[in-house]
C-alpha cells in the first residue's frame, strides 16, 4: 500500500488525539480515575501516555473507516481481487 493514504489516516488522527488529550485532562485528574472500582496504580505521565495512544487509535480507526466508505465500488472490488 502507498504511504500517502496512511498519512491521510494517521496525521489528522494524531492532531485529534492531541486535542482530545487536552480537553479530557483539562477536566479530569488522572489520579482520580478508577478501573473496575480500583485505583489505577500508574503515574500521571503513564495515564496521559496510554490515553493519548487510545485516543489516537480510535481516531485512526475513524479516519480509516471514512476512507473505506469514500471508495467507489470499483476501487473496493479491485483491492479485493
N, C-alpha and C positions, 0 to 999 in steps of 0.2 A: 504494500500500500504506500502511496506517496506521502511525503511528510506534511504537505500543506493541509490536508484535511485534519490531521492530528493537531496541528496548530490552531485550526479553526475551533477545535473542541477544547483543547487544554488552556489556551491563553484567556479566553473570556471566562472560563470556569475558575481559573486562578484569581482573576480580578473579583469575581463574585464571592469566592471563598474568603478573600481578604476583607471584603465589605461585610459579609456575614459575621466574621470573627469580631470585627469592631462593634457591630450592632449588638450581637448577643452578649459579649463580655463587657459592654458598657453598662449593662443592667444586671448581670449575673456574676457573682463572685465564684470562681472555680472551687474554692474550698467549701462552699455551701452545697455543692452537688452531691447527690446520693445515687447509688446504683443498686437496685433491688433492696432498698431500705438500709443499705450500708454506706458508710462514708467511703469516698474514693481515697485510697492511700497513695496518691500521686501528688507531685509538686504542681504548683500553678503553671509553670512552664510546660510540664508534660501534658497537662489538660489542654492548654492552649494549642499545643502541637497536634495532639490527637484530634481535637475539634477541627482544626484547620484542615487536616487531611480528610476527615469525614465530610466537611462541607465541600471540599474540592472534589472528592469522589462523587458526591451527589450532583454537583453542578456539571461535572464531566458527563455523567450519565444522562442528565437532561439535555446537554448540548448534542451528544451523540444520537439521542432519540430524535431530536429536532432534525439533524442532518439525515437520518434514515427516513423520516417521514417526508422530507423535502425532495427525495429522489423520485424520479419517474419510474413507472413500472418497467420500462426497458432497461434502465440502469440497475434496478434490483435483479431482474432476470439475467442480465449479463454477468453480474457479480456472483450469482449462484452457480452458473454453468461453468 
